């Protein structure tokens, strides 16, 4: 499932062709994805221009001149591809991929700058919503989200506050979108390894009783930011479906330190540990029992 870096990679690919452009024509090829499309979806988009393309957690948010916001979620297997008018005549791997997958092309945006933006989603867990801009903060998808880990305000203090009194494991706390938004299994495992903290550690132990952060909280906040930024620089992680908007794979999966590396030697310098897989909740956790305490 795409996590924050994959969604941010997609945002960076879409922003240059969406921002400032107008929806000339919108093809909606099914009545629903995970949820039904909004009423009059195409009509409400056509004629509107995109004033900005932002991201909150794993949601892409296109601010429209109509006063609405187009919220887009990639679900498990959603991806966007961008074609420019001139690309369609030329050969190339990208053109080939388009023909092969078109059965799962569910939405196509024809933009005023000539860009053709296609949303493809074989498993159809993705969705799109139109929300009035002034109602966005109260939308149930957005309202309960915790701090944005790449936001300027995010630090150990914020993380400690969110974990104060939490008797769950750090793994469970960090996977909770109300504690910190946008992380999933991969980046939680990777951040905990970088911070040398055990996924089994009780979440509240990164704060004192009053909620003040200790060294663990600061190390963890820094590790979260670092792993997300490193992944975004690599175009995200392509395990199954993630593609950048030009069709290229992300390659951060080659830089995983623990995720899906059970049995391998721990990459921490001087650590003699071996990466282990355990199950927490229903999900696999990968960690080093020697250097993660
Ligand atoms: Zn280790």
py3Dmol code that shows the C-alpha trace and the ligand (Angstrom):
import py3Dmol

protein = """\
ATOM      1  CA  UNK A   1       0.000   0.000   0.000  1.00  0.00           C
ATOM      2  CA  UNK A   2       1.415   3.426  -0.846  1.00  0.00           C
ATOM      3  CA  UNK A   3       2.591   5.354   2.201  1.00  0.00           C
ATOM      4  CA  UNK A   4       3.501   9.024   2.529  1.00  0.00           C
ATOM      5  CA  UNK A   5       6.668   8.998   0.347  1.00  0.00           C
ATOM      6  CA  UNK A   6       4.919   7.246  -2.532  1.00  0.00           C
ATOM      7  CA  UNK A   7       2.014   9.725  -2.400  1.00  0.00           C
ATOM      8  CA  UNK A   8       4.421  12.668  -2.190  1.00  0.00           C
ATOM      9  CA  UNK A   9       6.305  11.295  -5.201  1.00  0.00           C
ATOM     10  CA  UNK A  10       3.020  11.206  -7.114  1.00  0.00           C
ATOM     11  CA  UNK A  11       2.180  14.752  -5.991  1.00  0.00           C
ATOM     12  CA  UNK A  12       5.517  16.013  -7.272  1.00  0.00           C
ATOM     13  CA  UNK A  13       4.885  14.346 -10.624  1.00  0.00           C
ATOM     14  CA  UNK A  14       1.370  15.744 -10.963  1.00  0.00           C
ATOM     15  CA  UNK A  15       1.931  19.284  -9.680  1.00  0.00           C
ATOM     16  CA  UNK A  16       3.719  20.629 -12.791  1.00  0.00           C
ATOM     17  CA  UNK A  17       0.926  19.454 -15.112  1.00  0.00           C
ATOM     18  CA  UNK A  18      -2.058  20.165 -12.842  1.00  0.00           C
ATOM     19  CA  UNK A  19      -1.257  23.440 -11.112  1.00  0.00           C
ATOM     20  CA  UNK A  20      -2.540  26.365 -13.160  1.00  0.00           C
ATOM     21  CA  UNK A  21      -4.248  24.081 -15.689  1.00  0.00           C
ATOM     22  CA  UNK A  22      -7.984  23.686 -16.275  1.00  0.00           C
ATOM     23  CA  UNK A  23      -9.961  20.446 -16.561  1.00  0.00           C
ATOM     24  CA  UNK A  24     -11.199  20.517 -20.174  1.00  0.00           C
ATOM     25  CA  UNK A  25     -12.767  17.062 -20.157  1.00  0.00           C
ATOM     26  CA  UNK A  26     -13.042  14.392 -17.463  1.00  0.00           C
ATOM     27  CA  UNK A  27     -13.780  10.763 -18.351  1.00  0.00           C
ATOM     28  CA  UNK A  28     -15.247   8.755 -15.510  1.00  0.00           C
ATOM     29  CA  UNK A  29     -15.416   5.152 -16.678  1.00  0.00           C
ATOM     30  CA  UNK A  30     -17.137   3.481 -13.715  1.00  0.00           C
ATOM     31  CA  UNK A  31     -19.737   4.561 -11.160  1.00  0.00           C
ATOM     32  CA  UNK A  32     -17.467   3.726  -8.242  1.00  0.00           C
ATOM     33  CA  UNK A  33     -14.032   2.753  -7.014  1.00  0.00           C
ATOM     34  CA  UNK A  34     -13.849   1.929  -3.317  1.00  0.00           C
ATOM     35  CA  UNK A  35     -16.752   4.383  -2.884  1.00  0.00           C
ATOM     36  CA  UNK A  36     -19.156   5.818  -5.463  1.00  0.00           C
ATOM     37  CA  UNK A  37     -17.831   8.870  -7.287  1.00  0.00           C
ATOM     38  CA  UNK A  38     -19.358  12.190  -6.181  1.00  0.00           C
ATOM     39  CA  UNK A  39     -22.585  13.202  -7.966  1.00  0.00           C
ATOM     40  CA  UNK A  40     -21.920  14.945 -11.291  1.00  0.00           C
ATOM     41  CA  UNK A  41     -18.203  14.325 -10.798  1.00  0.00           C
ATOM     42  CA  UNK A  42     -17.099  15.200 -14.337  1.00  0.00           C
ATOM     43  CA  UNK A  43     -19.365  18.248 -14.585  1.00  0.00           C
ATOM     44  CA  UNK A  44     -18.128  19.660 -11.309  1.00  0.00           C
ATOM     45  CA  UNK A  45     -14.512  19.389 -12.461  1.00  0.00           C
ATOM     46  CA  UNK A  46     -14.843  20.499 -16.075  1.00  0.00           C
ATOM     47  CA  UNK A  47     -14.075  24.200 -16.448  1.00  0.00           C
ATOM     48  CA  UNK A  48     -12.417  24.448 -13.035  1.00  0.00           C
ATOM     49  CA  UNK A  49      -8.702  25.068 -12.776  1.00  0.00           C
ATOM     50  CA  UNK A  50      -6.284  23.698 -10.213  1.00  0.00           C
ATOM     51  CA  UNK A  51      -4.949  26.442  -7.964  1.00  0.00           C
ATOM     52  CA  UNK A  52      -2.636  24.176  -6.002  1.00  0.00           C
ATOM     53  CA  UNK A  53      -1.899  20.498  -5.484  1.00  0.00           C
ATOM     54  CA  UNK A  54      -1.134  19.625  -1.875  1.00  0.00           C
ATOM     55  CA  UNK A  55      -0.901  16.523   0.250  1.00  0.00           C
ATOM     56  CA  UNK A  56      -2.103  15.653   3.734  1.00  0.00           C
ATOM     57  CA  UNK A  57      -0.958  12.242   5.019  1.00  0.00           C
ATOM     58  CA  UNK A  58      -1.765   9.871   2.122  1.00  0.00           C
ATOM     59  CA  UNK A  59      -4.334  12.185   0.498  1.00  0.00           C
ATOM     60  CA  UNK A  60      -3.697  14.300  -2.574  1.00  0.00           C
ATOM     61  CA  UNK A  61      -5.663  17.551  -2.393  1.00  0.00           C
ATOM     62  CA  UNK A  62      -6.264  19.629  -5.532  1.00  0.00           C
ATOM     63  CA  UNK A  63      -7.647  23.071  -4.705  1.00  0.00           C
ATOM     64  CA  UNK A  64     -10.049  24.085  -7.432  1.00  0.00           C
ATOM     65  CA  UNK A  65     -11.155  27.504  -8.689  1.00  0.00           C
ATOM     66  CA  UNK A  66     -14.739  26.299  -8.136  1.00  0.00           C
ATOM     67  CA  UNK A  67     -14.272  26.460  -4.363  1.00  0.00           C
ATOM     68  CA  UNK A  68     -14.103  22.693  -3.997  1.00  0.00           C
ATOM     69  CA  UNK A  69     -11.158  20.465  -3.194  1.00  0.00           C
ATOM     70  CA  UNK A  70     -10.607  17.249  -5.152  1.00  0.00           C
ATOM     71  CA  UNK A  71      -9.380  14.637  -2.651  1.00  0.00           C
ATOM     72  CA  UNK A  72      -7.651  11.634  -4.217  1.00  0.00           C
ATOM     73  CA  UNK A  73      -6.493   8.483  -2.435  1.00  0.00           C
ATOM     74  CA  UNK A  74      -4.422   5.789  -4.163  1.00  0.00           C
ATOM     75  CA  UNK A  75      -5.797   2.911  -2.078  1.00  0.00           C
ATOM     76  CA  UNK A  76      -3.739  -0.267  -2.476  1.00  0.00           C
ATOM     77  CA  UNK A  77      -2.830  -0.197  -6.142  1.00  0.00           C
ATOM     78  CA  UNK A  78      -3.748   3.209  -7.586  1.00  0.00           C
ATOM     79  CA  UNK A  79      -1.357   5.109  -9.819  1.00  0.00           C
ATOM     80  CA  UNK A  80      -1.436   8.170 -12.039  1.00  0.00           C
ATOM     81  CA  UNK A  81       0.237   8.422 -15.417  1.00  0.00           C
ATOM     82  CA  UNK A  82       0.860  11.620 -17.261  1.00  0.00           C
ATOM     83  CA  UNK A  83       0.970  11.800 -21.027  1.00  0.00           C
ATOM     84  CA  UNK A  84       1.635  14.999 -22.881  1.00  0.00           C
ATOM     85  CA  UNK A  85      -0.117  15.504 -26.190  1.00  0.00           C
ATOM     86  CA  UNK A  86       3.086  14.834 -28.129  1.00  0.00           C
ATOM     87  CA  UNK A  87       3.949  11.586 -26.259  1.00  0.00           C
ATOM     88  CA  UNK A  88       1.129   9.654 -27.842  1.00  0.00           C
ATOM     89  CA  UNK A  89       2.714   9.591 -31.293  1.00  0.00           C
ATOM     90  CA  UNK A  90       6.128   8.446 -30.153  1.00  0.00           C
ATOM     91  CA  UNK A  91       7.023   4.864 -29.324  1.00  0.00           C
ATOM     92  CA  UNK A  92       8.499   3.862 -25.983  1.00  0.00           C
ATOM     93  CA  UNK A  93       7.994   1.691 -22.931  1.00  0.00           C
ATOM     94  CA  UNK A  94       5.419   4.046 -21.549  1.00  0.00           C
ATOM     95  CA  UNK A  95       3.121   3.849 -24.557  1.00  0.00           C
ATOM     96  CA  UNK A  96       3.342   0.086 -24.418  1.00  0.00           C
ATOM     97  CA  UNK A  97       2.410  -0.037 -20.733  1.00  0.00           C
ATOM     98  CA  UNK A  98      -0.617   2.115 -21.406  1.00  0.00           C
ATOM     99  CA  UNK A  99      -2.168  -0.312 -23.868  1.00  0.00           C
ATOM    100  CA  UNK A 100      -1.587  -3.283 -21.628  1.00  0.00           C
ATOM    101  CA  UNK A 101      -3.217  -1.841 -18.534  1.00  0.00           C
ATOM    102  CA  UNK A 102      -6.025   0.239 -19.957  1.00  0.00           C
ATOM    103  CA  UNK A 103      -8.758  -2.057 -18.566  1.00  0.00           C
ATOM    104  CA  UNK A 104      -8.001  -0.532 -15.174  1.00  0.00           C
ATOM    105  CA  UNK A 105      -7.852   3.090 -16.339  1.00  0.00           C
ATOM    106  CA  UNK A 106     -10.868   4.417 -14.438  1.00  0.00           C
ATOM    107  CA  UNK A 107     -10.534   8.200 -14.664  1.00  0.00           C
ATOM    108  CA  UNK A 108      -8.898  10.370 -17.312  1.00  0.00           C
ATOM    109  CA  UNK A 109      -8.317  14.107 -16.891  1.00  0.00           C
ATOM    110  CA  UNK A 110      -7.769  16.089 -20.090  1.00  0.00           C
ATOM    111  CA  UNK A 111      -6.080  19.307 -19.021  1.00  0.00           C
ATOM    112  CA  UNK A 112      -5.997  22.672 -20.808  1.00  0.00           C
ATOM    113  CA  UNK A 113      -2.192  22.427 -21.194  1.00  0.00           C
ATOM    114  CA  UNK A 114      -2.529  19.254 -23.274  1.00  0.00           C
ATOM    115  CA  UNK A 115      -1.621  16.856 -20.456  1.00  0.00           C
ATOM    116  CA  UNK A 116      -3.657  13.660 -20.209  1.00  0.00           C
ATOM    117  CA  UNK A 117      -3.677  12.324 -16.654  1.00  0.00           C
ATOM    118  CA  UNK A 118      -4.933   8.772 -16.161  1.00  0.00           C
ATOM    119  CA  UNK A 119      -5.826   7.123 -12.870  1.00  0.00           C
ATOM    120  CA  UNK A 120      -5.321   3.365 -13.008  1.00  0.00           C
ATOM    121  CA  UNK A 121      -6.336   1.109 -10.114  1.00  0.00           C
ATOM    122  CA  UNK A 122      -6.615  -2.684 -10.632  1.00  0.00           C
ATOM    123  CA  UNK A 123      -7.832  -3.425  -7.089  1.00  0.00           C
ATOM    124  CA  UNK A 124     -10.083  -0.361  -6.848  1.00  0.00           C
ATOM    125  CA  UNK A 125      -9.397   0.566  -3.231  1.00  0.00           C
ATOM    126  CA  UNK A 126      -8.627   4.118  -4.329  1.00  0.00           C
ATOM    127  CA  UNK A 127     -11.207   6.882  -4.289  1.00  0.00           C
ATOM    128  CA  UNK A 128     -11.938  10.480  -5.208  1.00  0.00           C
ATOM    129  CA  UNK A 129     -14.118  12.958  -3.339  1.00  0.00           C
ATOM    130  CA  UNK A 130     -15.148  16.561  -3.894  1.00  0.00           C
ATOM    131  CA  UNK A 131     -15.342  18.614  -0.704  1.00  0.00           C
ATOM    132  CA  UNK A 132     -16.156  22.297  -0.218  1.00  0.00           C
ATOM    133  CA  UNK A 133     -12.892  24.012   0.666  1.00  0.00           C
ATOM    134  CA  UNK A 134     -14.184  25.469   3.916  1.00  0.00           C
ATOM    135  CA  UNK A 135     -15.457  22.038   5.030  1.00  0.00           C
ATOM    136  CA  UNK A 136     -12.191  20.190   4.374  1.00  0.00           C
ATOM    137  CA  UNK A 137     -10.792  20.426   7.907  1.00  0.00           C
ATOM    138  CA  UNK A 138     -13.983  18.844   9.277  1.00  0.00           C
ATOM    139  CA  UNK A 139     -14.139  16.063   6.702  1.00  0.00           C
ATOM    140  CA  UNK A 140     -14.071  12.645   8.397  1.00  0.00           C
ATOM    141  CA  UNK A 141     -11.089  11.586   6.235  1.00  0.00           C
ATOM    142  CA  UNK A 142      -9.039  14.572   7.422  1.00  0.00           C
ATOM    143  CA  UNK A 143     -10.353  15.625  10.815  1.00  0.00           C
ATOM    144  CA  UNK A 144      -8.699  13.004  13.032  1.00  0.00           C
ATOM    145  CA  UNK A 145      -5.309  12.899  11.313  1.00  0.00           C
ATOM    146  CA  UNK A 146      -2.323  13.426  13.567  1.00  0.00           C
ATOM    147  CA  UNK A 147       0.667  15.663  12.842  1.00  0.00           C
ATOM    148  CA  UNK A 148       2.210  15.738   9.381  1.00  0.00           C
ATOM    149  CA  UNK A 149       5.694  14.252   9.829  1.00  0.00           C
ATOM    150  CA  UNK A 150       7.266  16.445   7.151  1.00  0.00           C
ATOM    151  CA  UNK A 151       5.542  19.573   8.464  1.00  0.00           C
ATOM    152  CA  UNK A 152       7.706  22.297  10.008  1.00  0.00           C
ATOM    153  CA  UNK A 153       6.201  21.832  13.454  1.00  0.00           C
ATOM    154  CA  UNK A 154       6.822  18.089  13.737  1.00  0.00           C
ATOM    155  CA  UNK A 155       9.409  17.173  16.372  1.00  0.00           C
ATOM    156  CA  UNK A 156      10.062  14.955  19.380  1.00  0.00           C
ATOM    157  CA  UNK A 157       7.805  17.090  21.543  1.00  0.00           C
ATOM    158  CA  UNK A 158       4.829  16.604  19.271  1.00  0.00           C
ATOM    159  CA  UNK A 159       5.479  12.872  19.022  1.00  0.00           C
ATOM    160  CA  UNK A 160       5.880  12.511  22.802  1.00  0.00           C
ATOM    161  CA  UNK A 161       2.642  14.358  23.409  1.00  0.00           C
ATOM    162  CA  UNK A 162       0.807  12.012  21.040  1.00  0.00           C
ATOM    163  CA  UNK A 163       2.282   8.954  22.812  1.00  0.00           C
ATOM    164  CA  UNK A 164       1.747  10.114  26.389  1.00  0.00           C
ATOM    165  CA  UNK A 165      -0.196   7.526  28.350  1.00  0.00           C
ATOM    166  CA  UNK A 166      -0.273   5.099  25.398  1.00  0.00           C
ATOM    167  CA  UNK A 167       0.183   1.529  26.605  1.00  0.00           C
ATOM    168  CA  UNK A 168       0.349   0.080  23.093  1.00  0.00           C
ATOM    169  CA  UNK A 169       3.640  -0.807  21.395  1.00  0.00           C
ATOM    170  CA  UNK A 170       5.585   1.843  19.506  1.00  0.00           C
ATOM    171  CA  UNK A 171       4.863  -0.107  16.336  1.00  0.00           C
ATOM    172  CA  UNK A 172       1.111   0.143  16.911  1.00  0.00           C
ATOM    173  CA  UNK A 173       1.262   3.786  17.987  1.00  0.00           C
ATOM    174  CA  UNK A 174       3.235   4.921  14.939  1.00  0.00           C
ATOM    175  CA  UNK A 175       0.919   2.993  12.626  1.00  0.00           C
ATOM    176  CA  UNK A 176      -2.057   4.895  14.093  1.00  0.00           C
ATOM    177  CA  UNK A 177      -2.873   7.811  11.751  1.00  0.00           C
ATOM    178  CA  UNK A 178      -4.035   9.882  14.752  1.00  0.00           C
ATOM    179  CA  UNK A 179      -0.552   9.741  16.321  1.00  0.00           C
ATOM    180  CA  UNK A 180       1.376  10.597  13.175  1.00  0.00           C
ATOM    181  CA  UNK A 181      -0.141  10.779   9.709  1.00  0.00           C
ATOM    182  CA  UNK A 182       0.997   8.923   6.619  1.00  0.00           C
ATOM    183  CA  UNK A 183       3.178   6.128   8.005  1.00  0.00           C
ATOM    184  CA  UNK A 184       2.496   2.463   7.290  1.00  0.00           C
ATOM    185  CA  UNK A 185       4.237  -0.813   7.950  1.00  0.00           C
ATOM    186  CA  UNK A 186       7.372  -0.176   5.925  1.00  0.00           C
ATOM    187  CA  UNK A 187       8.346   3.258   7.204  1.00  0.00           C
ATOM    188  CA  UNK A 188       7.418   2.469  10.812  1.00  0.00           C
ATOM    189  CA  UNK A 189       9.822  -0.515  10.752  1.00  0.00           C
ATOM    190  CA  UNK A 190      12.532   1.510   9.042  1.00  0.00           C
ATOM    191  CA  UNK A 191      12.205   4.538  11.354  1.00  0.00           C
ATOM    192  CA  UNK A 192      12.322   2.390  14.504  1.00  0.00           C
ATOM    193  CA  UNK A 193      15.488   0.698  13.293  1.00  0.00           C
ATOM    194  CA  UNK A 194      17.161   4.029  12.518  1.00  0.00           C
ATOM    195  CA  UNK A 195      16.205   5.295  15.995  1.00  0.00           C
ATOM    196  CA  UNK A 196      17.435   2.019  17.611  1.00  0.00           C
ATOM    197  CA  UNK A 197      14.070   1.561  19.327  1.00  0.00           C
ATOM    198  CA  UNK A 198      12.305  -1.760  19.677  1.00  0.00           C
ATOM    199  CA  UNK A 199       8.907  -2.014  17.970  1.00  0.00           C
ATOM    200  CA  UNK A 200       7.717  -3.790  21.136  1.00  0.00           C
ATOM    201  CA  UNK A 201       8.636  -0.911  23.455  1.00  0.00           C
ATOM    202  CA  UNK A 202       5.628   0.700  25.174  1.00  0.00           C
ATOM    203  CA  UNK A 203       4.802   3.937  23.337  1.00  0.00           C
ATOM    204  CA  UNK A 204       4.521   6.098  26.452  1.00  0.00           C
ATOM    205  CA  UNK A 205       8.206   5.489  27.285  1.00  0.00           C
ATOM    206  CA  UNK A 206       9.297   8.180  24.812  1.00  0.00           C
ATOM    207  CA  UNK A 207       7.789  10.788  27.152  1.00  0.00           C
ATOM    208  CA  UNK A 208       7.910  11.502  30.870  1.00  0.00           C
ATOM    209  CA  UNK A 209       4.688  11.554  32.887  1.00  0.00           C
ATOM    210  CA  UNK A 210       3.981  15.142  32.045  1.00  0.00           C
ATOM    211  CA  UNK A 211       4.316  14.383  28.341  1.00  0.00           C
ATOM    212  CA  UNK A 212       7.768  15.950  27.955  1.00  0.00           C
ATOM    213  CA  UNK A 213       9.905  14.247  25.272  1.00  0.00           C
ATOM    214  CA  UNK A 214      13.025  12.281  26.201  1.00  0.00           C
ATOM    215  CA  UNK A 215      15.998  11.442  23.969  1.00  0.00           C
ATOM    216  CA  UNK A 216      14.076   8.540  22.429  1.00  0.00           C
ATOM    217  CA  UNK A 217      11.331  10.871  21.210  1.00  0.00           C
ATOM    218  CA  UNK A 218      13.825  13.215  19.571  1.00  0.00           C
ATOM    219  CA  UNK A 219      15.703  10.343  17.922  1.00  0.00           C
ATOM    220  CA  UNK A 220      12.464   8.841  16.656  1.00  0.00           C
ATOM    221  CA  UNK A 221      11.110  12.092  15.208  1.00  0.00           C
ATOM    222  CA  UNK A 222      14.412  12.640  13.412  1.00  0.00           C
ATOM    223  CA  UNK A 223      14.457   9.047  12.112  1.00  0.00           C
ATOM    224  CA  UNK A 224      10.896   9.409  10.763  1.00  0.00           C
ATOM    225  CA  UNK A 225      11.739  12.590   8.870  1.00  0.00           C
ATOM    226  CA  UNK A 226      14.989  11.143   7.542  1.00  0.00           C
ATOM    227  CA  UNK A 227      13.525   7.907   6.252  1.00  0.00           C
ATOM    228  CA  UNK A 228      10.613   9.722   4.571  1.00  0.00           C
ATOM    229  CA  UNK A 229      12.911  12.261   2.917  1.00  0.00           C
ATOM    230  CA  UNK A 230      15.344   9.565   1.781  1.00  0.00           C
ATOM    231  CA  UNK A 231      12.488   7.605   0.244  1.00  0.00           C
ATOM    232  CA  UNK A 232      11.005  10.628  -1.536  1.00  0.00           C
ATOM    233  CA  UNK A 233      14.430  11.317  -3.050  1.00  0.00           C
ATOM    234  CA  UNK A 234      14.430   7.736  -4.379  1.00  0.00           C
ATOM    235  CA  UNK A 235      10.944   8.113  -5.907  1.00  0.00           C
ATOM    236  CA  UNK A 236       9.296   6.027  -3.158  1.00  0.00           C
ATOM    237  CA  UNK A 237       9.290   2.237  -2.806  1.00  0.00           C
ATOM    238  CA  UNK A 238       7.930   0.022  -5.580  1.00  0.00           C
ATOM    239  CA  UNK A 239       7.011  -3.323  -4.041  1.00  0.00           C
ATOM    240  CA  UNK A 240       3.987  -4.062  -6.188  1.00  0.00           C
ATOM    241  CA  UNK A 241       2.112  -1.255  -7.840  1.00  0.00           C
ATOM    242  CA  UNK A 242       3.777   2.035  -7.061  1.00  0.00           C
ATOM    243  CA  UNK A 243       4.893   3.953 -10.143  1.00  0.00           C
ATOM    244  CA  UNK A 244       6.009   7.509 -10.487  1.00  0.00           C
ATOM    245  CA  UNK A 245       3.822   9.567 -12.827  1.00  0.00           C
ATOM    246  CA  UNK A 246       6.283   9.103 -15.697  1.00  0.00           C
ATOM    247  CA  UNK A 247       5.882   5.331 -15.368  1.00  0.00           C
ATOM    248  CA  UNK A 248       9.233   4.795 -13.634  1.00  0.00           C
ATOM    249  CA  UNK A 249       9.561   2.645 -10.524  1.00  0.00           C
ATOM    250  CA  UNK A 250      10.659   4.075  -7.209  1.00  0.00           C
ATOM    251  CA  UNK A 251      13.809   2.430  -5.901  1.00  0.00           C
ATOM    252  CA  UNK A 252      13.858   3.013  -2.129  1.00  0.00           C
ATOM    253  CA  UNK A 253      13.058  -0.698  -1.571  1.00  0.00           C
ATOM    254  CA  UNK A 254      16.741  -1.335  -2.311  1.00  0.00           C
ATOM    255  CA  UNK A 255      17.626   0.822   0.703  1.00  0.00           C
ATOM    256  CA  UNK A 256      15.428  -0.917   3.268  1.00  0.00           C
ATOM    257  CA  UNK A 257      17.460  -1.718   6.375  1.00  0.00           C
ATOM    258  CA  UNK A 258      15.038  -4.173   7.956  1.00  0.00           C
ATOM    259  CA  UNK A 259      11.762  -4.366   6.038  1.00  0.00           C
ATOM    260  CA  UNK A 260      11.410  -7.790   4.379  1.00  0.00           C
ATOM    261  CA  UNK A 261      15.003  -8.644   5.341  1.00  0.00           C
ATOM    262  CA  UNK A 262      14.434 -11.374   7.957  1.00  0.00           C
ATOM    263  CA  UNK A 263      17.545 -13.530   8.399  1.00  0.00           C
ATOM    264  CA  UNK A 264      19.918 -10.908   7.020  1.00  0.00           C
ATOM    265  CA  UNK A 265      22.694  -9.291   9.000  1.00  0.00           C
ATOM    266  CA  UNK A 266      21.724  -6.037  10.745  1.00  0.00           C
ATOM    267  CA  UNK A 267      23.126  -3.041   8.804  1.00  0.00           C
ATOM    268  CA  UNK A 268      23.858  -0.977  11.940  1.00  0.00           C
ATOM    269  CA  UNK A 269      27.657  -0.480  12.103  1.00  0.00           C
ATOM    270  CA  UNK A 270      29.280  -2.898  14.599  1.00  0.00           C
ATOM    271  CA  UNK A 271      25.949  -4.625  15.394  1.00  0.00           C
ATOM    272  CA  UNK A 272      26.186  -8.420  15.223  1.00  0.00           C
ATOM    273  CA  UNK A 273      22.398  -8.906  15.184  1.00  0.00           C
ATOM    274  CA  UNK A 274      20.220 -10.646  12.613  1.00  0.00           C
ATOM    275  CA  UNK A 275      16.957  -9.129  11.374  1.00  0.00           C
ATOM    276  CA  UNK A 276      13.889 -10.905  12.729  1.00  0.00           C
ATOM    277  CA  UNK A 277      10.274 -10.966  11.623  1.00  0.00           C
ATOM    278  CA  UNK A 278       7.514 -11.019  14.237  1.00  0.00           C
ATOM    279  CA  UNK A 279       3.771 -10.434  13.926  1.00  0.00           C
ATOM    280  CA  UNK A 280       2.212  -7.477  15.757  1.00  0.00           C
ATOM    281  CA  UNK A 281      -1.504  -6.987  15.356  1.00  0.00           C
ATOM    282  CA  UNK A 282      -1.918  -8.751  12.053  1.00  0.00           C
ATOM    283  CA  UNK A 283       1.123  -7.223  10.369  1.00  0.00           C
ATOM    284  CA  UNK A 284       4.723  -8.321  10.031  1.00  0.00           C
ATOM    285  CA  UNK A 285       7.303  -6.316  11.917  1.00  0.00           C
ATOM    286  CA  UNK A 286      10.983  -6.475  10.969  1.00  0.00           C
ATOM    287  CA  UNK A 287      13.628  -5.420  13.503  1.00  0.00           C
ATOM    288  CA  UNK A 288      17.014  -6.180  15.050  1.00  0.00           C
ATOM    289  CA  UNK A 289      16.659  -7.518  18.591  1.00  0.00           C
ATOM    290  CA  UNK A 290      20.288  -6.567  19.375  1.00  0.00           C
ATOM    291  CA  UNK A 291      20.500  -2.835  18.579  1.00  0.00           C
ATOM    292  CA  UNK A 292      16.806  -1.908  18.901  1.00  0.00           C
ATOM    293  CA  UNK A 293      15.945  -1.529  22.583  1.00  0.00           C
TER     294      UNK A 293
END
"""
ligand_1 = """\
1
ZN
Zn 21.266 -4.386 14.947
"""
view = py3Dmol.view(width=600, height=400)
view.addModel(protein, "pdb")
view.setStyle({"model": 0}, {"cartoon": {"style": "trace"}})
view.addModel(ligand_1, "xyz")
view.setStyle({"model": 1}, {"stick": {}})
view.zoomTo()
view.show()
